[in-house]
Amino acid sequence: MLPATLLDLLERVASSALSPADALAELRDFPNASLPEAQATLDTHRALRTGQPEVVFGQGKSLAQLRQIVPALVGQGAPVLVTRLEEGLATALLEAAPGGIHNPLARTLVYQGELAPPPQGPELLIVSAGTSDTPVAEEAAVSAEVAGAQVGRISDVGVAGLHRILNHNTRLREAGVIVVVAGMEGALPTVVAGLSGRPVIAVPTSVGYGASFGGLAALLGMLNSCASGVSVVNIDNGFGAGQLGARLTREMG
């Protein structure tokens, strides 16, 4: 339930357009809804607390579970985001719950919802070091867009060709927040933070050869950045970076 939904409900009760009993019926699944067969308890209060509805982590969930969880969330009218969803599951889920937008690169499924927030705040810029980092960068972009951020993208500007990022100096300075996605040695967030005074959210990816240790080298490099204003999320966590970036730009208004 979004703040606008609850406010409308209270206003209808106050104006006698809705009886208290009917209002209670509309609130029957608030603040949570139990789906025992899916082994899930939906947090229907999250949007009121945080401004962003609950998100479904698709990895590890069966199609039977998703077929119960997703329609229940879609029915609330708020945007619904499913992450880490394999293509086969997405196709089957869309048959059960039509109307979603599948992004196979980001492995996301989005239901816009009639109560989706309009884009607001300054630009949230998603910068990726290499083409191999694009899936994580795209997950960040989709996650932020669902949360109401105005998202821009800059791709394939890693430090192996440092002059490429310099072509985007103006956009780096004018963005509200910058999410930087990089694998290998993870140096790009430091470069971007040195070029721009905007907050930088660094996302290490598991892209790289053996000594990258599945993204650990990039993670440690980003945590040890010599540039100020860099915050780091977990390896391959495009979702977390996108949601954080959306919150920050929303506060900038």
C-alpha positions as CSV (number, residue, x, y, z in Angstrom):
1,M,0.0,0.0,0.0
2,L,1.4,3.3,-1.1
3,P,1.0,6.6,0.9
4,A,-1.4,8.0,-1.7
5,T,-3.6,4.9,-1.5
6,L,-3.9,5.1,2.3
7,L,-4.5,8.9,2.2
8,D,-7.3,8.4,-0.3
9,L,-8.8,5.7,1.9
10,L,-8.8,8.0,4.9
11,E,-10.3,10.9,3.0
12,R,-13.1,8.7,1.7
13,V,-13.9,7.6,5.3
14,A,-13.8,11.2,6.5
15,S,-16.2,12.3,3.8
16,S,-18.5,9.4,4.5
17,A,-18.0,8.1,0.9
18,L,-16.7,4.9,2.5
19,S,-17.9,3.2,5.7
20,P,-15.3,2.3,8.4
21,A,-16.3,-1.4,7.9
22,D,-15.5,-1.2,4.1
23,A,-12.3,0.6,4.9
24,L,-11.4,-2.2,7.3
25,A,-12.0,-4.7,4.5
26,E,-9.7,-2.9,2.2
27,L,-7.0,-3.0,4.9
28,R,-7.4,-6.7,5.6
29,D,-3.9,-7.5,4.1
30,F,-2.2,-4.6,5.9
31,P,0.6,-4.4,7.1
32,N,1.4,-7.9,5.7
33,A,-0.2,-10.7,3.7
34,S,0.5,-14.3,4.4
35,L,0.8,-16.8,1.4
36,P,1.3,-20.1,3.2
37,E,1.4,-22.2,0.1
38,A,4.2,-20.1,-1.3
39,Q,6.0,-20.0,2.1
40,A,5.9,-16.2,1.8
41,T,4.8,-13.2,3.9
42,L,4.4,-10.1,1.8
43,D,5.4,-6.8,3.4
44,T,2.5,-4.5,2.3
45,H,3.6,-1.7,4.7
46,R,7.1,-1.2,3.1
47,A,6.1,1.6,0.7
48,L,4.7,3.6,3.6
49,R,7.9,3.2,5.6
50,T,10.4,3.6,2.9
51,G,8.7,5.0,-0.2
52,Q,9.5,1.9,-2.1
53,P,7.4,-1.2,-2.3
54,E,8.6,-4.7,-1.6
55,V,10.8,-6.3,-4.3
56,V,10.8,-10.0,-5.2
57,F,14.2,-11.8,-5.4
58,G,13.5,-14.4,-8.1
59,Q,16.6,-16.5,-7.6
60,G,15.8,-19.7,-5.7
61,K,12.1,-19.4,-6.0
62,S,10.0,-21.9,-7.9
63,L,7.5,-20.9,-10.6
64,A,4.7,-22.1,-8.3
65,Q,5.8,-19.7,-5.6
66,L,6.3,-16.8,-8.0
67,R,2.8,-17.4,-9.5
68,Q,1.3,-16.7,-6.1
69,I,3.6,-13.9,-4.9
70,V,3.7,-11.7,-8.0
71,P,0.0,-11.5,-8.7
72,A,-0.7,-10.7,-5.0
73,L,1.7,-7.7,-5.2
74,V,0.5,-6.6,-8.6
75,G,-3.1,-6.5,-7.2
76,Q,-2.1,-3.7,-4.9
77,G,-1.5,-1.3,-7.8
78,A,2.0,-0.4,-6.9
79,P,5.0,-1.1,-9.2
80,V,6.4,-4.6,-8.8
81,L,10.0,-5.6,-9.5
82,V,11.2,-9.2,-9.7
83,T,15.0,-9.5,-9.8
84,R,17.4,-12.3,-10.7
85,L,14.8,-14.1,-12.8
86,E,15.9,-16.6,-15.4
87,E,14.4,-16.2,-18.9
88,G,12.4,-19.5,-18.8
89,L,10.8,-18.6,-15.5
90,A,10.0,-15.1,-16.8
91,T,8.1,-16.5,-19.8
92,A,6.1,-18.9,-17.7
93,L,5.4,-16.2,-15.1
94,L,4.1,-13.8,-17.7
95,E,1.6,-16.4,-18.8
96,A,0.2,-16.5,-15.3
97,A,0.5,-12.7,-14.6
98,P,0.4,-10.8,-18.0
99,G,1.5,-7.2,-18.4
100,G,5.0,-7.3,-17.1
101,I,8.1,-6.0,-18.9
102,H,10.9,-8.6,-19.1
103,N,14.5,-7.3,-19.4
104,P,16.5,-10.5,-20.1
105,L,19.8,-8.6,-19.8
106,A,19.0,-7.3,-16.3
107,R,17.1,-10.5,-15.5
108,T,14.2,-8.4,-14.2
109,L,10.5,-8.4,-14.6
110,V,8.6,-5.1,-14.0
111,Y,4.9,-4.4,-13.6
112,Q,4.4,-0.7,-13.8
113,G,1.2,-0.5,-11.7
114,E,-1.3,2.3,-11.9
115,L,0.3,4.0,-8.8
116,A,3.8,4.1,-10.2
117,P,5.6,7.2,-9.1
118,P,6.6,9.7,-11.8
119,P,10.3,10.2,-12.4
120,Q,11.7,12.8,-10.0
121,G,14.9,14.4,-8.7
122,P,18.1,15.0,-10.6
123,E,19.6,12.4,-12.9
124,L,20.9,9.1,-11.5
125,L,23.7,8.2,-13.8
126,I,24.7,4.5,-14.3
127,V,28.3,4.2,-15.6
128,S,29.7,0.8,-16.5
129,A,33.3,0.0,-17.1
130,G,33.0,-2.7,-19.8
131,T,30.4,-4.4,-21.9
132,S,30.6,-7.5,-19.7
133,D,29.5,-5.4,-16.7
134,T,26.3,-4.4,-18.5
135,P,23.9,-7.0,-16.9
136,V,24.7,-5.6,-13.4
137,A,24.5,-2.0,-14.6
138,E,21.2,-2.7,-16.3
139,E,19.8,-4.3,-13.1
140,A,20.8,-1.1,-11.3
141,A,19.1,1.1,-13.9
142,V,15.8,-0.9,-13.9
143,S,15.8,-1.0,-10.1
144,A,16.2,2.7,-9.9
145,E,13.6,3.4,-12.6
146,V,11.0,1.4,-10.7
147,A,11.7,3.5,-7.6
148,G,11.0,6.7,-9.6
149,A,14.5,7.9,-10.5
150,Q,15.4,9.6,-13.7
151,V,18.1,7.3,-15.0
152,G,20.8,7.9,-17.5
153,R,23.4,5.4,-18.8
154,I,27.0,5.6,-19.9
155,S,28.5,2.3,-21.1
156,D,32.0,0.8,-21.8
157,V,34.2,3.6,-20.4
158,G,36.7,1.6,-18.3
159,V,40.2,2.7,-17.3
160,A,41.8,0.6,-20.1
161,G,40.8,3.5,-22.3
162,L,40.7,6.4,-19.8
163,H,40.0,9.0,-22.4
164,R,36.5,7.5,-22.9
165,I,35.2,8.7,-19.6
166,L,36.6,12.1,-20.1
167,N,34.2,12.6,-23.0
168,H,31.4,12.6,-20.4
169,N,32.7,15.2,-17.9
170,T,29.7,17.4,-18.2
171,R,27.2,14.7,-17.5
172,L,29.3,13.5,-14.5
173,R,29.3,17.0,-13.0
174,E,25.6,17.6,-13.6
175,A,24.3,14.2,-12.3
176,G,22.7,14.0,-8.9
177,V,24.2,10.6,-8.0
178,I,26.5,8.3,-10.0
179,V,26.5,4.5,-9.8
180,V,29.7,3.0,-11.2
181,V,29.8,-0.6,-12.1
182,A,33.2,-2.3,-12.7
183,G,34.9,-5.7,-12.6
184,M,38.6,-6.6,-13.0
185,E,40.6,-4.3,-10.7
186,G,37.6,-2.1,-10.0
187,A,39.4,1.2,-10.6
188,L,36.7,3.2,-12.4
189,P,34.7,4.5,-9.3
190,T,37.9,6.2,-8.0
191,V,38.4,7.9,-11.4
192,V,34.8,9.1,-11.6
193,A,34.9,10.3,-8.0
194,G,38.0,12.3,-8.8
195,L,36.3,13.9,-11.8
196,S,33.0,14.8,-10.2
197,G,31.8,16.1,-6.8
198,R,28.7,13.9,-6.9
199,P,28.1,10.9,-4.6
200,V,29.5,7.7,-6.1
201,I,28.0,4.3,-5.5
202,A,30.5,1.7,-6.5
203,V,29.4,-1.8,-7.6
204,P,32.0,-4.5,-8.0
205,T,31.2,-7.2,-10.5
206,S,32.4,-10.8,-10.7
207,V,33.8,-10.1,-14.2
208,G,37.5,-10.9,-14.5
209,Y,40.2,-13.6,-14.7
210,G,41.2,-16.0,-11.9
211,A,42.9,-13.6,-9.6
212,S,39.9,-11.4,-9.5
213,F,38.4,-14.1,-7.2
214,G,34.8,-13.6,-8.4
215,G,34.8,-9.9,-7.8
216,L,36.6,-9.8,-4.6
217,A,39.6,-8.0,-6.1
218,A,37.3,-5.2,-7.4
219,L,35.4,-5.1,-4.1
220,L,38.6,-4.6,-2.1
221,G,39.9,-2.0,-4.6
222,M,36.7,0.0,-4.3
223,L,36.8,-0.2,-0.5
224,N,40.3,1.1,-0.6
225,S,39.5,4.0,-3.0
226,C,41.7,7.0,-2.5
227,A,38.9,9.3,-3.7
228,S,36.4,10.7,-1.3
229,G,32.6,10.3,-1.7
230,V,32.7,6.6,-2.7
231,S,30.4,4.1,-1.1
232,V,30.5,0.4,-2.0
233,V,27.8,-2.2,-2.3
234,N,28.2,-6.0,-2.5
235,I,29.5,-7.9,-5.5
236,D,27.0,-7.9,-8.5
237,N,24.5,-6.0,-6.4
238,G,23.0,-3.8,-9.1
239,F,19.7,-3.8,-7.3
240,G,21.0,-2.4,-4.1
241,A,22.9,0.3,-5.9
242,G,19.9,1.3,-8.0
243,Q,17.6,1.5,-5.0
244,L,20.1,3.5,-2.9
245,G,20.7,5.9,-5.8
246,A,16.9,6.4,-6.2
247,R,16.5,7.2,-2.5
248,L,19.3,9.7,-2.7
249,T,18.1,11.5,-5.8
250,R,14.5,11.5,-4.4
251,E,15.8,13.4,-1.3
252,M,17.5,15.9,-3.6
253,G,14.1,16.5,-5.0
